[in-house]
Amino acid sequence: MRVEIWSDIACPWCYVGKARFEKALATFPHRDQVEVVHRSFELDPGRAKDDVQPVITMLSRKYGLSEEQARAGEDNLGAQAAAEGLAYRTRGRDHGNTFDLHRLLHLAKEHGRQDELVQILYRANFAEERSLFTEGDDRLVELAVEAGLDADAVRAVLADPAAYADEVRADEREAAELGANGVPFFVLDRRYGVSGAQPAEVFAQALTQAWGERSPLTLLDQGDADACGPDGCAVPQH
Amino acid sequence: MRVEIWSDIACPWCYVGKARFEKALATFPHRDQVEVVHRSFELDPGRAKDDVQPVITMLSRKYGLSEEQARAGEDNLGAQAAAEGLAYRTRGRDHGNTFDLHRLLHLAKEHGRQDELVQILYRANFAEERSLFTEGDDRLVELAVEAGLDADAVRAVLADPAAYADEVRADEREAAELGANGVPFFVLDRRYGVSGAQPAEVFAQALTQAWGERSPLTLLDQGDADACGPDGCAVPQH
């Protein structure tokens, strides 16, 4: 079974939702047969790369909240994160464009290091004092190397804005096709969707349901198959 | 869309079928959104690692063919391969246990090099004069490095019979669950199956059908979703 998780590193509910999903997965009896893939979704794709703002300022400007409302929202999110055992700095975080982060996550996918990098980027964005957005490429190289990637390969991707850009766009196009207009968005075997940071019980139920309802395949063209099996290989018929 | 291909490196129809599938994929309009994954299937899992035989001898002993029949089968397969532009040595090939090859293919998957290694192993088994089975680990290291893998990582996997063994077994268990009793076996989005090295037209039709019938997701728990979207992040409700 495959679970795809559309998310953005700048999305607090993605950070919390991933922890809740993983809590459910940890007790799922068939967890060894579940493959988790992270998919790209930018909440703020129009933001210029050099336009970095404090999160509170961004929230009040972009969504018309008072600074007090924005702070209350961050406090609420911090409490939800803490309930999942996640560190969350409710003050002093920065917000910026996440396109380069998604490009690096696709590089990491090719090297089997995607989940490691997702975790490290979440931690860097939500829990660490250093900004993920104002220290330039050096900071990203440092984090990607921590995830097990090669520093030169990371630098090469960051230096070429086209690298993995198509992959990010393809993920975002698929999210739209699947009906996701917010994240996190969980898709189980392309059959079931779960929207948002639902409680772990909802993910547990979704895993059980999707597992139990795996449908038998529809076999196309069941004519003479040129195949090899335990009794040998078919002799060509055509 | 995801296409999973169960196959064995020692399976001539897998070699031919992959080429036919790729011919269909090359002209499929949505090919950029098709991900191809190779899955493990051993045709001869009971063969001891050091039990290497000429293919003709294996065919006649294992399947009760006369040597003449075995040679005719290889000639037929060679002709089918040639029709797809594939080199195929109909005489002098060896047959052996492929478990280590499958373990390396899982290593390659983790490094984004699986398709490269599949192609190189097929070529080594079907087209090259050197045996894939009698030269020991050095030969496998050489081929895996050609596919872009790190020599030390390859040696470490070959030295540890448990490395990726569970992944190979899991693929084989899934094949059985999906009803595959021979290879190649193609599975499109876990909805449609195509058994055998069908003509490219069958694969083209399967791709079109699976693409067109991608079902909308069933959304589980559509209650209040703690999610972030273009208009901001939900305020915690629970």
Interface residues (C-beta under 8 A of the other chain):
Chain A: R2 D8 C11 P12 W13 C14 V16 G17 D32 Q33 L43 L59 K62 Y63 L65 G73 N76 L77 A79 Q80 K109 E110 H111 G112 D166 A170 E174 L178 G179 N181 G182 V183 P184 F185 V187 D189 R190 R191 Y192 G193 V194 S195 G196 A197 Q198 P199 V202 Q205 A206 Q209 R214 S215 P216 L217 T218 L219 L220 D221 Q222 D224 A225 D226 A227 C228 G229 P230 D231 G232 C233 A234 V235 P236 H238
Chain B: R2 D8 C11 P12 W13 C14 V16 G17 D32 Q33 L43 L59 K62 Y63 L65 G73 N76 L77 A79 Q80 K109 E110 H111 G112 D166 A170 E174 L178 G179 N181 G182 V183 P184 F185 V187 D189 R190 R191 Y192 G193 V194 S195 G196 A197 Q198 P199 V202 Q205 A206 Q209 R214 S215 P216 L217 T218 L219 L220 D221 Q222 D224 A225 D226 A227 C228 G229 P230 D231 G232 C233 A234 V235 P236 H238
